Amino acid sequence: MDLNDIYQQIILEHSKSKKNKHDLESYDMSEPGHNPSCGDEITLQVKLSDDKKNIQDLAFTGVGCAISQASTSIMCDLLRGKTIEEAKELCEIFLGMIRREITDDETLEKLEDAEALRNISNMPARVKCAVLAWHTLNDMITKK
């Protein structure tokens, strides 16, 4: 199995998974995200630690294509337990990867499974699907 097959499997598994797709019982921040070009819609919920410095939990609800759903689920897994500052950095790395501004393998390794979306930049119509959750989270934590 080559790397592209592994990446496709990661995307497929996350797009179908319900692990991160649900409402949180309690949360500190909630932000809707919408991709008008294809109709993807999510609502991202974040539960912060008591000191408000760490992301204790993330979840989302909504509808969309496999890419948007997978990207959102992968992001939830990656950012759970991270500090707000780490989350901002990982958002910037992910968005830089999609824009092809960040190509350094060592830096991209920080994205873990999110690196599976690296080749989305070759599909311009799917870029907005892949970045929806990341922009939504970035907007949410920037307002904080």
MODELLER restraints for C-alpha pairs under 7 A, 6 or more apart:
rsr = mdl.restraints
at = mdl.atoms
rsr.add(forms.Gaussian(group=physical.xy_distance, feature=features.Distance(at['CA:7:A'], at['CA:116:A']), mean=4.58, stdev=0.5))
rsr.add(forms.Gaussian(group=physical.xy_distance, feature=features.Distance(at['CA:10:A'], at['CA:116:A']), mean=6.92, stdev=0.5))
rsr.add(forms.Gaussian(group=physical.xy_distance, feature=features.Distance(at['CA:11:A'], at['CA:70:A']), mean=5.45, stdev=0.5))
rsr.add(forms.Gaussian(group=physical.xy_distance, feature=features.Distance(at['CA:14:A'], at['CA:70:A']), mean=4.55, stdev=0.5))
rsr.add(forms.Gaussian(group=physical.xy_distance, feature=features.Distance(at['CA:14:A'], at['CA:73:A']), mean=5.94, stdev=0.5))
rsr.add(forms.Gaussian(group=physical.xy_distance, feature=features.Distance(at['CA:14:A'], at['CA:74:A']), mean=6.63, stdev=0.5))
rsr.add(forms.Gaussian(group=physical.xy_distance, feature=features.Distance(at['CA:15:A'], at['CA:66:A']), mean=5.01, stdev=0.5))
rsr.add(forms.Gaussian(group=physical.xy_distance, feature=features.Distance(at['CA:15:A'], at['CA:67:A']), mean=6.88, stdev=0.5))
rsr.add(forms.Gaussian(group=physical.xy_distance, feature=features.Distance(at['CA:15:A'], at['CA:69:A']), mean=5.03, stdev=0.5))
rsr.add(forms.Gaussian(group=physical.xy_distance, feature=features.Distance(at['CA:15:A'], at['CA:70:A']), mean=4.03, stdev=0.5))
rsr.add(forms.Gaussian(group=physical.xy_distance, feature=features.Distance(at['CA:20:A'], at['CA:59:A']), mean=4.93, stdev=0.5))
rsr.add(forms.Gaussian(group=physical.xy_distance, feature=features.Distance(at['CA:20:A'], at['CA:60:A']), mean=6.37, stdev=0.5))
rsr.add(forms.Gaussian(group=physical.xy_distance, feature=features.Distance(at['CA:20:A'], at['CA:73:A']), mean=5.67, stdev=0.5))
rsr.add(forms.Gaussian(group=physical.xy_distance, feature=features.Distance(at['CA:20:A'], at['CA:76:A']), mean=6.66, stdev=0.5))
rsr.add(forms.Gaussian(group=physical.xy_distance, feature=features.Distance(at['CA:21:A'], at['CA:59:A']), mean=5.75, stdev=0.5))
rsr.add(forms.Gaussian(group=physical.xy_distance, feature=features.Distance(at['CA:21:A'], at['CA:60:A']), mean=4.93, stdev=0.5))
rsr.add(forms.Gaussian(group=physical.xy_distance, feature=features.Distance(at['CA:21:A'], at['CA:61:A']), mean=5.38, stdev=0.5))
rsr.add(forms.Gaussian(group=physical.xy_distance, feature=features.Distance(at['CA:22:A'], at['CA:59:A']), mean=5.93, stdev=0.5))
rsr.add(forms.Gaussian(group=physical.xy_distance, feature=features.Distance(at['CA:22:A'], at['CA:60:A']), mean=5.66, stdev=0.5))
rsr.add(forms.Gaussian(group=physical.xy_distance, feature=features.Distance(at['CA:22:A'], at['CA:61:A']), mean=5.52, stdev=0.5))
rsr.add(forms.Gaussian(group=physical.xy_distance, feature=features.Distance(at['CA:23:A'], at['CA:59:A']), mean=6.34, stdev=0.5))
rsr.add(forms.Gaussian(group=physical.xy_distance, feature=features.Distance(at['CA:23:A'], at['CA:60:A']), mean=6.42, stdev=0.5))
rsr.add(forms.Gaussian(group=physical.xy_distance, feature=features.Distance(at['CA:23:A'], at['CA:61:A']), mean=6.56, stdev=0.5))
rsr.add(forms.Gaussian(group=physical.xy_distance, feature=features.Distance(at['CA:24:A'], at['CA:45:A']), mean=6.83, stdev=0.5))
rsr.add(forms.Gaussian(group=physical.xy_distance, feature=features.Distance(at['CA:24:A'], at['CA:59:A']), mean=6.35, stdev=0.5))
rsr.add(forms.Gaussian(group=physical.xy_distance, feature=features.Distance(at['CA:26:A'], at['CA:47:A']), mean=6.86, stdev=0.5))
rsr.add(forms.Gaussian(group=physical.xy_distance, feature=features.Distance(at['CA:27:A'], at['CA:45:A']), mean=6.18, stdev=0.5))
rsr.add(forms.Gaussian(group=physical.xy_distance, feature=features.Distance(at['CA:27:A'], at['CA:46:A']), mean=5.42, stdev=0.5))
rsr.add(forms.Gaussian(group=physical.xy_distance, feature=features.Distance(at['CA:27:A'], at['CA:47:A']), mean=4.24, stdev=0.5))
rsr.add(forms.Gaussian(group=physical.xy_distance, feature=features.Distance(at['CA:28:A'], at['CA:46:A']), mean=5.93, stdev=0.5))
rsr.add(forms.Gaussian(group=physical.xy_distance, feature=features.Distance(at['CA:28:A'], at['CA:47:A']), mean=5.09, stdev=0.5))
rsr.add(forms.Gaussian(group=physical.xy_distance, feature=features.Distance(at['CA:28:A'], at['CA:48:A']), mean=6.20, stdev=0.5))
rsr.add(forms.Gaussian(group=physical.xy_distance, feature=features.Distance(at['CA:29:A'], at['CA:45:A']), mean=5.74, stdev=0.5))
rsr.add(forms.Gaussian(group=physical.xy_distance, feature=features.Distance(at['CA:29:A'], at['CA:46:A']), mean=5.21, stdev=0.5))
rsr.add(forms.Gaussian(group=physical.xy_distance, feature=features.Distance(at['CA:29:A'], at['CA:47:A']), mean=6.83, stdev=0.5))
rsr.add(forms.Gaussian(group=physical.xy_distance, feature=features.Distance(at['CA:30:A'], at['CA:43:A']), mean=6.77, stdev=0.5))
rsr.add(forms.Gaussian(group=physical.xy_distance, feature=features.Distance(at['CA:30:A'], at['CA:44:A']), mean=5.53, stdev=0.5))
rsr.add(forms.Gaussian(group=physical.xy_distance, feature=features.Distance(at['CA:30:A'], at['CA:45:A']), mean=4.39, stdev=0.5))
rsr.add(forms.Gaussian(group=physical.xy_distance, feature=features.Distance(at['CA:30:A'], at['CA:46:A']), mean=6.37, stdev=0.5))
rsr.add(forms.Gaussian(group=physical.xy_distance, feature=features.Distance(at['CA:31:A'], at['CA:43:A']), mean=5.58, stdev=0.5))
rsr.add(forms.Gaussian(group=physical.xy_distance, feature=features.Distance(at['CA:31:A'], at['CA:44:A']), mean=5.33, stdev=0.5))
rsr.add(forms.Gaussian(group=physical.xy_distance, feature=features.Distance(at['CA:31:A'], at['CA:45:A']), mean=6.69, stdev=0.5))
rsr.add(forms.Gaussian(group=physical.xy_distance, feature=features.Distance(at['CA:31:A'], at['CA:136:A']), mean=6.62, stdev=0.5))
rsr.add(forms.Gaussian(group=physical.xy_distance, feature=features.Distance(at['CA:31:A'], at['CA:140:A']), mean=6.26, stdev=0.5))
rsr.add(forms.Gaussian(group=physical.xy_distance, feature=features.Distance(at['CA:32:A'], at['CA:42:A']), mean=5.73, stdev=0.5))
rsr.add(forms.Gaussian(group=physical.xy_distance, feature=features.Distance(at['CA:32:A'], at['CA:43:A']), mean=4.18, stdev=0.5))
rsr.add(forms.Gaussian(group=physical.xy_distance, feature=features.Distance(at['CA:32:A'], at['CA:44:A']), mean=6.23, stdev=0.5))
rsr.add(forms.Gaussian(group=physical.xy_distance, feature=features.Distance(at['CA:33:A'], at['CA:41:A']), mean=5.69, stdev=0.5))
rsr.add(forms.Gaussian(group=physical.xy_distance, feature=features.Distance(at['CA:33:A'], at['CA:42:A']), mean=5.14, stdev=0.5))
rsr.add(forms.Gaussian(group=physical.xy_distance, feature=features.Distance(at['CA:33:A'], at['CA:43:A']), mean=6.04, stdev=0.5))
rsr.add(forms.Gaussian(group=physical.xy_distance, feature=features.Distance(at['CA:33:A'], at['CA:132:A']), mean=6.54, stdev=0.5))
rsr.add(forms.Gaussian(group=physical.xy_distance, feature=features.Distance(at['CA:33:A'], at['CA:133:A']), mean=6.93, stdev=0.5))
rsr.add(forms.Gaussian(group=physical.xy_distance, feature=features.Distance(at['CA:33:A'], at['CA:136:A']), mean=5.56, stdev=0.5))
rsr.add(forms.Gaussian(group=physical.xy_distance, feature=features.Distance(at['CA:34:A'], at['CA:40:A']), mean=5.76, stdev=0.5))
rsr.add(forms.Gaussian(group=physical.xy_distance, feature=features.Distance(at['CA:34:A'], at['CA:41:A']), mean=4.50, stdev=0.5))
rsr.add(forms.Gaussian(group=physical.xy_distance, feature=features.Distance(at['CA:34:A'], at['CA:42:A']), mean=6.51, stdev=0.5))
rsr.add(forms.Gaussian(group=physical.xy_distance, feature=features.Distance(at['CA:35:A'], at['CA:41:A']), mean=6.41, stdev=0.5))
rsr.add(forms.Gaussian(group=physical.xy_distance, feature=features.Distance(at['CA:35:A'], at['CA:128:A']), mean=6.72, stdev=0.5))
rsr.add(forms.Gaussian(group=physical.xy_distance, feature=features.Distance(at['CA:35:A'], at['CA:129:A']), mean=6.92, stdev=0.5))
rsr.add(forms.Gaussian(group=physical.xy_distance, feature=features.Distance(at['CA:35:A'], at['CA:132:A']), mean=6.76, stdev=0.5))
rsr.add(forms.Gaussian(group=physical.xy_distance, feature=features.Distance(at['CA:39:A'], at['CA:64:A']), mean=6.69, stdev=0.5))
rsr.add(forms.Gaussian(group=physical.xy_distance, feature=features.Distance(at['CA:40:A'], at['CA:63:A']), mean=5.83, stdev=0.5))
rsr.add(forms.Gaussian(group=physical.xy_distance, feature=features.Distance(at['CA:40:A'], at['CA:64:A']), mean=4.12, stdev=0.5))
rsr.add(forms.Gaussian(group=physical.xy_distance, feature=features.Distance(at['CA:40:A'], at['CA:65:A']), mean=6.64, stdev=0.5))
rsr.add(forms.Gaussian(group=physical.xy_distance, feature=features.Distance(at['CA:40:A'], at['CA:68:A']), mean=6.99, stdev=0.5))
rsr.add(forms.Gaussian(group=physical.xy_distance, feature=features.Distance(at['CA:41:A'], at['CA:62:A']), mean=5.37, stdev=0.5))
rsr.add(forms.Gaussian(group=physical.xy_distance, feature=features.Distance(at['CA:41:A'], at['CA:63:A']), mean=5.47, stdev=0.5))
rsr.add(forms.Gaussian(group=physical.xy_distance, feature=features.Distance(at['CA:41:A'], at['CA:64:A']), mean=6.18, stdev=0.5))
rsr.add(forms.Gaussian(group=physical.xy_distance, feature=features.Distance(at['CA:42:A'], at['CA:60:A']), mean=6.46, stdev=0.5))
rsr.add(forms.Gaussian(group=physical.xy_distance, feature=features.Distance(at['CA:42:A'], at['CA:61:A']), mean=5.56, stdev=0.5))
rsr.add(forms.Gaussian(group=physical.xy_distance, feature=features.Distance(at['CA:42:A'], at['CA:62:A']), mean=4.24, stdev=0.5))
rsr.add(forms.Gaussian(group=physical.xy_distance, feature=features.Distance(at['CA:42:A'], at['CA:63:A']), mean=6.41, stdev=0.5))
rsr.add(forms.Gaussian(group=physical.xy_distance, feature=features.Distance(at['CA:43:A'], at['CA:60:A']), mean=5.46, stdev=0.5))
rsr.add(forms.Gaussian(group=physical.xy_distance, feature=features.Distance(at['CA:43:A'], at['CA:61:A']), mean=5.37, stdev=0.5))
rsr.add(forms.Gaussian(group=physical.xy_distance, feature=features.Distance(at['CA:43:A'], at['CA:62:A']), mean=6.18, stdev=0.5))
rsr.add(forms.Gaussian(group=physical.xy_distance, feature=features.Distance(at['CA:44:A'], at['CA:59:A']), mean=6.05, stdev=0.5))
rsr.add(forms.Gaussian(group=physical.xy_distance, feature=features.Distance(at['CA:44:A'], at['CA:60:A']), mean=4.50, stdev=0.5))
rsr.add(forms.Gaussian(group=physical.xy_distance, feature=features.Distance(at['CA:44:A'], at['CA:61:A']), mean=6.83, stdev=0.5))
rsr.add(forms.Gaussian(group=physical.xy_distance, feature=features.Distance(at['CA:45:A'], at['CA:58:A']), mean=5.66, stdev=0.5))
rsr.add(forms.Gaussian(group=physical.xy_distance, feature=features.Distance(at['CA:45:A'], at['CA:59:A']), mean=5.44, stdev=0.5))
rsr.add(forms.Gaussian(group=physical.xy_distance, feature=features.Distance(at['CA:45:A'], at['CA:60:A']), mean=5.98, stdev=0.5))
rsr.add(forms.Gaussian(group=physical.xy_distance, feature=features.Distance(at['CA:46:A'], at['CA:55:A']), mean=6.83, stdev=0.5))
rsr.add(forms.Gaussian(group=physical.xy_distance, feature=features.Distance(at['CA:46:A'], at['CA:57:A']), mean=5.85, stdev=0.5))
rsr.add(forms.Gaussian(group=physical.xy_distance, feature=features.Distance(at['CA:46:A'], at['CA:58:A']), mean=4.59, stdev=0.5))
rsr.add(forms.Gaussian(group=physical.xy_distance, feature=features.Distance(at['CA:46:A'], at['CA:59:A']), mean=6.79, stdev=0.5))
rsr.add(forms.Gaussian(group=physical.xy_distance, feature=features.Distance(at['CA:47:A'], at['CA:55:A']), mean=6.16, stdev=0.5))
rsr.add(forms.Gaussian(group=physical.xy_distance, feature=features.Distance(at['CA:47:A'], at['CA:56:A']), mean=5.44, stdev=0.5))
rsr.add(forms.Gaussian(group=physical.xy_distance, feature=features.Distance(at['CA:47:A'], at['CA:57:A']), mean=5.03, stdev=0.5))
rsr.add(forms.Gaussian(group=physical.xy_distance, feature=features.Distance(at['CA:47:A'], at['CA:58:A']), mean=6.32, stdev=0.5))
rsr.add(forms.Gaussian(group=physical.xy_distance, feature=features.Distance(at['CA:48:A'], at['CA:54:A']), mean=5.63, stdev=0.5))
rsr.add(forms.Gaussian(group=physical.xy_distance, feature=features.Distance(at['CA:48:A'], at['CA:55:A']), mean=4.68, stdev=0.5))
rsr.add(forms.Gaussian(group=physical.xy_distance, feature=features.Distance(at['CA:48:A'], at['CA:56:A']), mean=4.99, stdev=0.5))
rsr.add(forms.Gaussian(group=physical.xy_distance, feature=features.Distance(at['CA:48:A'], at['CA:57:A']), mean=6.94, stdev=0.5))
rsr.add(forms.Gaussian(group=physical.xy_distance, feature=features.Distance(at['CA:49:A'], at['CA:55:A']), mean=6.24, stdev=0.5))
rsr.add(forms.Gaussian(group=physical.xy_distance, feature=features.Distance(at['CA:49:A'], at['CA:56:A']), mean=5.41, stdev=0.5))
rsr.add(forms.Gaussian(group=physical.xy_distance, feature=features.Distance(at['CA:53:A'], at['CA:83:A']), mean=5.61, stdev=0.5))
rsr.add(forms.Gaussian(group=physical.xy_distance, feature=features.Distance(at['CA:53:A'], at['CA:84:A']), mean=5.75, stdev=0.5))
rsr.add(forms.Gaussian(group=physical.xy_distance, feature=features.Distance(at['CA:54:A'], at['CA:81:A']), mean=6.27, stdev=0.5))
rsr.add(forms.Gaussian(group=physical.xy_distance, feature=features.Distance(at['CA:54:A'], at['CA:82:A']), mean=5.62, stdev=0.5))
rsr.add(forms.Gaussian(group=physical.xy_distance, feature=features.Distance(at['CA:54:A'], at['CA:83:A']), mean=4.02, stdev=0.5))
rsr.add(forms.Gaussian(group=physical.xy_distance, feature=features.Distance(at['CA:54:A'], at['CA:84:A']), mean=5.58, stdev=0.5))
rsr.add(forms.Gaussian(group=physical.xy_distance, feature=features.Distance(at['CA:55:A'], at['CA:79:A']), mean=7.00, stdev=0.5))
rsr.add(forms.Gaussian(group=physical.xy_distance, feature=features.Distance(at['CA:55:A'], at['CA:80:A']), mean=5.68, stdev=0.5))
rsr.add(forms.Gaussian(group=physical.xy_distance, feature=features.Distance(at['CA:55:A'], at['CA:81:A']), mean=5.22, stdev=0.5))
rsr.add(forms.Gaussian(group=physical.xy_distance, feature=features.Distance(at['CA:55:A'], at['CA:82:A']), mean=5.54, stdev=0.5))
rsr.add(forms.Gaussian(group=physical.xy_distance, feature=features.Distance(at['CA:55:A'], at['CA:83:A']), mean=5.94, stdev=0.5))
rsr.add(forms.Gaussian(group=physical.xy_distance, feature=features.Distance(at['CA:55:A'], at['CA:84:A']), mean=6.52, stdev=0.5))
rsr.add(forms.Gaussian(group=physical.xy_distance, feature=features.Distance(at['CA:56:A'], at['CA:80:A']), mean=5.90, stdev=0.5))
rsr.add(forms.Gaussian(group=physical.xy_distance, feature=features.Distance(at['CA:56:A'], at['CA:81:A']), mean=5.20, stdev=0.5))
rsr.add(forms.Gaussian(group=physical.xy_distance, feature=features.Distance(at['CA:57:A'], at['CA:80:A']), mean=5.33, stdev=0.5))
rsr.add(forms.Gaussian(group=physical.xy_distance, feature=features.Distance(at['CA:58:A'], at['CA:76:A']), mean=5.51, stdev=0.5))
rsr.add(forms.Gaussian(group=physical.xy_distance, feature=features.Distance(at['CA:58:A'], at['CA:80:A']), mean=6.36, stdev=0.5))
rsr.add(forms.Gaussian(group=physical.xy_distance, feature=features.Distance(at['CA:59:A'], at['CA:76:A']), mean=6.47, stdev=0.5))
rsr.add(forms.Gaussian(group=physical.xy_distance, feature=features.Distance(at['CA:67:A'], at['CA:129:A']), mean=6.00, stdev=0.5))
rsr.add(forms.Gaussian(group=physical.xy_distance, feature=features.Distance(at['CA:67:A'], at['CA:130:A']), mean=5.76, stdev=0.5))
rsr.add(forms.Gaussian(group=physical.xy_distance, feature=features.Distance(at['CA:68:A'], at['CA:129:A']), mean=4.61, stdev=0.5))
rsr.add(forms.Gaussian(group=physical.xy_distance, feature=features.Distance(at['CA:68:A'], at['CA:130:A']), mean=5.13, stdev=0.5))
rsr.add(forms.Gaussian(group=physical.xy_distance, feature=features.Distance(at['CA:68:A'], at['CA:132:A']), mean=6.79, stdev=0.5))
rsr.add(forms.Gaussian(group=physical.xy_distance, feature=features.Distance(at['CA:71:A'], at['CA:130:A']), mean=5.58, stdev=0.5))
rsr.add(forms.Gaussian(group=physical.xy_distance, feature=features.Distance(at['CA:72:A'], at['CA:133:A']), mean=5.24, stdev=0.5))
rsr.add(forms.Gaussian(group=physical.xy_distance, feature=features.Distance(at['CA:74:A'], at['CA:113:A']), mean=6.54, stdev=0.5))
rsr.add(forms.Gaussian(group=physical.xy_distance, feature=features.Distance(at['CA:74:A'], at['CA:114:A']), mean=5.92, stdev=0.5))
rsr.add(forms.Gaussian(group=physical.xy_distance, feature=features.Distance(at['CA:75:A'], at['CA:114:A']), mean=6.86, stdev=0.5))
rsr.add(forms.Gaussian(group=physical.xy_distance, feature=features.Distance(at['CA:79:A'], at['CA:87:A']), mean=5.98, stdev=0.5))
rsr.add(forms.Gaussian(group=physical.xy_distance, feature=features.Distance(at['CA:88:A'], at['CA:138:A']), mean=6.57, stdev=0.5))
rsr.add(forms.Gaussian(group=physical.xy_distance, feature=features.Distance(at['CA:90:A'], at['CA:111:A']), mean=6.71, stdev=0.5))
rsr.add(forms.Gaussian(group=physical.xy_distance, feature=features.Distance(at['CA:91:A'], at['CA:134:A']), mean=5.93, stdev=0.5))
rsr.add(forms.Gaussian(group=physical.xy_distance, feature=features.Distance(at['CA:91:A'], at['CA:138:A']), mean=6.73, stdev=0.5))
rsr.add(forms.Gaussian(group=physical.xy_distance, feature=features.Distance(at['CA:93:A'], at['CA:102:A']), mean=6.81, stdev=0.5))
rsr.add(forms.Gaussian(group=physical.xy_distance, feature=features.Distance(at['CA:94:A'], at['CA:111:A']), mean=6.99, stdev=0.5))
rsr.add(forms.Gaussian(group=physical.xy_distance, feature=features.Distance(at['CA:95:A'], at['CA:131:A']), mean=6.92, stdev=0.5))
rsr.add(forms.Gaussian(group=physical.xy_distance, feature=features.Distance(at['CA:96:A'], at['CA:102:A']), mean=5.05, stdev=0.5))
rsr.add(forms.Gaussian(group=physical.xy_distance, feature=features.Distance(at['CA:97:A'], at['CA:103:A']), mean=6.28, stdev=0.5))
rsr.add(forms.Gaussian(group=physical.xy_distance, feature=features.Distance(at['CA:97:A'], at['CA:118:A']), mean=6.44, stdev=0.5))
rsr.add(forms.Gaussian(group=physical.xy_distance, feature=features.Distance(at['CA:98:A'], at['CA:118:A']), mean=6.20, stdev=0.5))
rsr.add(forms.Gaussian(group=physical.xy_distance, feature=features.Distance(at['CA:98:A'], at['CA:120:A']), mean=6.86, stdev=0.5))
rsr.add(forms.Gaussian(group=physical.xy_distance, feature=features.Distance(at['CA:98:A'], at['CA:121:A']), mean=5.14, stdev=0.5))
rsr.add(forms.Gaussian(group=physical.xy_distance, feature=features.Distance(at['CA:99:A'], at['CA:121:A']), mean=6.61, stdev=0.5))
rsr.add(forms.Gaussian(group=physical.xy_distance, feature=features.Distance(at['CA:108:A'], at['CA:115:A']), mean=6.54, stdev=0.5))
rsr.add(forms.Gaussian(group=physical.xy_distance, feature=features.Distance(at['CA:120:A'], at['CA:126:A']), mean=6.43, stdev=0.5))
rsr.add(forms.Gaussian(group=physical.xy_distance, feature=features.Distance(at['CA:120:A'], at['CA:127:A']), mean=6.00, stdev=0.5))
rsr.add(forms.Gaussian(group=physical.xy_distance, feature=features.Distance(at['CA:121:A'], at['CA:127:A']), mean=6.08, stdev=0.5))
